[in-house]
């Protein structure tokens, strides 16, 4: 080994290696910059869409996470995942290129890597299945932290979404760890909207038009209440007489609201409707005597 040979090797191999590394660094920088611009564009477009939407669109966007920190967190997670994949791919190609320039045989290495990857695939296919399912769940935004979902195995609020396991907490406080690869169906109760159904039963001999008019006045005042205005996607509608029995008739009211708020809307509307009917002197159906019929 002489200085002349070292210099010749550097001229023959060192410069191509240096150029390859510099090119890889440049490609990675450009790729990360593009991913960052895409993330910013997706966030800004979602904010503009929410600003231009009407009442129902704005409430729905807030309910599905487009106008919340959840959407920003999801886009950031996707950007981080894409950045990691890009970095790994560029590093792998760069290492193989440098090895080819140096003159190391790549055939045995690639064959060994193929055999090792095949063995790893058979041995860890469940782990790979969970990982891929987690990636698609994040990309498709099937659910996020804070959503109430039904996985078929457990129903609860999502506390953490990982690439392998999703953590839920049910109504009893039990924490469930569900592998992503085992989730065959997802029922998300926090996306879209919920429907509150309020059935009001009055005496059979009451005037239906009068009762319906009173309930419509209640729902109009309810819709203009600032506390509930942003919960409702539109003004509740009084459908009309749902059923008639020998003792009374039932009038149904429907209210479209943000997810998981239907029970609160039902309780509040029932209370307001009862107060309005009491003030108007509308009677409830007469009670049926114990052990008898009416």
C-alpha positions in Angstrom: 0.0 0.0 0.0 1.6 3.3 -1.1 0.4 6.8 -1.2 0.1 6.6 -4.9 -2.3 3.7 -4.7 -4.3 5.4 -2.0 -4.6 8.5 -4.2 -5.6 6.4 -7.2 -8.2 4.6 -5.1 -9.6 7.9 -3.9 -9.8 9.2 -7.4 -11.4 6.1 -8.7 -13.8 5.3 -5.8 -13.7 8.1 -3.3 -15.2 10.8 -5.5 -18.1 8.5 -6.7 -18.8 7.6 -3.1 -18.8 11.2 -2.0 -21.0 12.2 -5.0 -23.4 9.3 -4.1 -23.6 10.4 -0.4 -24.1 14.1 -1.3 -26.8 13.1 -3.8 -28.6 11.0 -1.2 -28.5 13.9 1.3 -29.9 16.2 -1.3 -32.7 13.8 -2.3 -33.6 13.3 1.4 -33.7 17.1 2.0 -35.9 17.6 -1.0 -38.2 14.7 -0.1 -38.6 15.9 3.5 -39.3 19.5 2.3 -41.9 18.2 -0.1 -43.6 16.2 2.7 -43.5 19.2 5.0 -45.2 21.4 2.3 -47.8 18.7 1.7 -48.6 18.5 5.5 -49.0 22.3 5.7 -51.2 22.4 2.6 -53.5 19.7 3.9 -53.9 21.5 7.2 -54.6 24.9 5.5 -57.1 23.4 3.1 -59.0 21.8 5.9 -59.2 25.1 7.8 -60.4 26.9 4.7 -63.0 24.3 4.0 -64.4 24.6 7.5 -64.4 28.4 7.2 -66.4 28.3 4.0 -68.9 25.7 5.1 -72.4 26.5 6.4 -73.7 25.7 9.9 -74.2 22.0 9.2 -70.9 21.7 7.4 -69.0 23.5 10.2 -70.5 21.5 13.0 -69.9 18.2 11.0 -66.3 19.2 10.3 -65.8 19.9 14.0 -67.4 16.6 14.9 -65.2 14.6 12.5 -62.0 16.2 13.5 -61.4 18.5 10.4 -61.4 21.6 12.6 -59.8 20.2 15.7 -56.3 19.2 16.9 -57.1 15.6 16.0 -56.8 16.4 12.3 -53.5 18.3 12.8 -52.1 15.4 14.8 -53.2 12.9 12.2 -51.6 14.8 9.4 -48.4 15.3 11.4 -48.3 11.5 12.2 -48.7 10.7 8.5 -45.9 13.1 7.7 -43.6 11.6 10.3 -44.3 8.1 9.0 -43.6 9.1 5.4 -40.4 10.8 6.4 -39.2 7.7 8.2 -40.0 5.5 5.2 -38.2 7.9 2.8 -35.1 8.1 5.0 -34.9 4.3 5.3 -35.3 3.8 1.6 -32.7 6.4 0.7 -30.2 5.0 3.3 -30.7 1.5 2.0 -30.1 2.5 -1.7 -27.1 4.6 -0.7 -25.5 1.8 1.2 -26.0 -0.7 -1.6 -24.6 1.8 -4.1 -21.5 2.5 -2.1 -20.9 -1.3 -1.6 -21.2 -1.7 -5.4 -18.6 1.1 -6.0 -16.2 -0.4 -3.5 -16.5 -3.7 -5.2 -18.2 -5.8 -2.5 -20.3 -8.7 -3.9 -23.9 -7.9 -3.5 -25.3 -11.2 -4.8 -24.6 -13.2 -1.6 -25.7 -10.3 0.6 -29.0 -9.9 -1.2 -29.6 -13.7 -1.2 -29.0 -13.8 2.5 -31.2 -10.8 3.1 -34.0 -12.5 1.0 -33.7 -15.7 3.0 -33.7 -13.8 6.3 -36.7 -11.7 5.2 -38.6 -14.8 4.2 -37.9 -16.5 7.5 -38.8 -13.3 9.4 -42.0 -13.0 7.3 -43.1 -16.5 8.3 -42.1 -16.1 11.9 -43.6 -12.6 12.5 -46.5 -12.6 10.0 -48.9 -11.7 12.8 -46.7 -8.7 13.8 -46.5 -7.6 10.1 -50.3 -8.0 9.8 -50.9 -5.8 12.8 -48.4 -3.2 11.6 -49.9 -3.0 8.1 -53.4 -2.8 9.5 -52.3 0.1 11.8 -50.7 2.0 8.9 -53.9 1.7 6.8 -56.1 2.7 9.8 -54.0 5.9 10.3 -54.0 6.7 6.5 -57.7 6.2 6.2 -58.6 8.0 9.5 -60.9 5.2 10.5 -60.8 6.5 14.1 -58.8 8.7 16.4 -58.1 9.4 20.0 -61.3 10.3 21.8 -63.6 8.5 19.3 -66.2 6.0 20.7 -65.8 2.8 18.5 -67.1 -0.7 18.3 -64.4 -3.2 17.3 -66.5 -6.2 17.6 -64.5 -7.4 20.6 -64.9 -4.3 22.8 -66.8 -1.0 22.8 -65.1 2.1 24.3 -63.3 5.4 23.9 -60.0 5.3 22.1 -57.1 6.3 24.3 -54.2 5.5 22.1 -53.7 4.5 18.4 -50.5 2.6 17.7 -49.2 0.8 14.7 -49.7 -2.5 16.4 -52.2 -2.1 19.2 -55.2 0.2 19.8 -56.1 0.9 23.5 -59.8 1.4 24.5 -61.5 2.1 27.7 -65.1 0.9 28.0 -68.0 2.4 30.0 -67.0 0.3 33.1 -63.5 1.7 33.1 -61.9 -1.5 31.8 -58.9 -0.9 29.5 -58.8 -3.1 26.3 -55.8 -3.7 24.2 -56.9 -4.7 20.7 -54.4 -5.8 18.1 -55.0 -3.9 14.8 -54.7 -7.1 12.7 -57.6 -8.7 14.7 -60.0 -5.8 14.0 -62.3 -7.0 11.1 -64.9 -4.2 11.4 -65.0 -0.8 13.0 -68.2 1.0 14.1 -67.3 4.7 14.8 -69.9 6.4 16.9 -68.0 9.7 16.8 -68.0 10.4 13.1 -70.8 12.1 11.1 -73.7 12.9 13.4 -76.1 11.4 15.9 -79.9 11.5 15.9 -81.9 12.3 19.0 -85.4 10.8 19.1 -87.9 12.3 21.6 -91.3 10.7 21.9 -93.9 12.8 23.8 -97.1 11.0 24.9 -100.2 13.0 25.7 -103.9 12.1 26.4 -105.9 10.7 23.6 -108.5 13.5 23.7 -105.9 16.3 23.4 -105.8 18.3 20.1 -102.9 17.0 18.0 -102.4 20.3 16.2 -102.2 22.3 19.4 -99.7 19.9 20.9 -97.5 19.9 17.8 -97.6 23.7 17.7 -96.4 23.8 21.3 -93.5 21.4 20.7 -92.5 23.3 17.5 -92.2 26.5 19.6 -90.1 24.6 22.1 -87.6 23.2 19.5 -87.3 26.7 17.8 -86.4 28.3 21.1 -84.0 25.3 21.8 -82.3 25.8 18.4 -81.7 29.5 19.1 -80.2 28.8 22.5 -76.5 29.7 22.3 -75.6 26.7 24.5 -77.2 24.2 22.1 -76.9 26.0 18.8 -73.4 24.6 18.0 -74.5 21.2 19.1 -77.3 20.9 16.7 -76.6 20.5 13.0 -80.0 21.9 12.0 -83.3 22.9 13.7 -85.0 19.9 15.2 -88.1 18.8 13.3 -91.5 17.7 14.8 -92.4 14.7 12.7 -96.0 14.4 13.9 -98.1 11.7 15.5 -96.1 8.5 15.7 -98.7 6.2 17.3 -102.2 6.3 18.8 -103.5 4.0 21.5 -106.7 3.9 23.6 -105.0 5.9 26.3 -103.0 8.5 24.4 -101.1 9.5 21.3 -97.3 9.8 20.8 -95.7 12.7 19.0 -92.2 12.2 17.7 -89.4 14.9 17.4 -86.1 14.3 15.7 -82.9 16.3 16.2 -79.7 15.9 14.3 -76.7 16.7 16.4 -73.0 16.2 16.8 -71.8 12.7 17.7 -72.3 11.4 21.2 -74.5 14.4 22.2 -77.9 12.8 21.3 -78.6 11.7 24.9 -77.9 15.2 26.2 -80.2 16.7 23.6 -82.9 14.2 24.4 -82.8 14.9 28.1 -82.9 18.7 27.6 -85.7 18.6 25.0 -87.8 16.3 27.1 -87.5 18.7 30.1 -88.4 21.7 28.0 -91.3 20.0 26.2 -92.8 18.8 29.6 -92.6 22.3 31.0 -94.3 23.8 28.0 -97.1 21.1 28.1 -97.6 21.7 31.8 -98.0 25.4 31.3 -100.5 24.9 28.5 -102.5 22.4 30.7 -101.9 19.5 28.3 -102.7 16.3 30.1 -100.8 13.0 30.0 -102.5 9.7 29.4 -104.5 8.5 32.4 -102.7 5.8 34.3 -103.9 2.2 33.9 -105.3 0.7 37.1 -103.2 -2.0 38.6 -104.2 -5.4 37.2 -106.8 -3.9 34.9 -107.0 -2.7 31.4 -108.1 0.5 29.8 
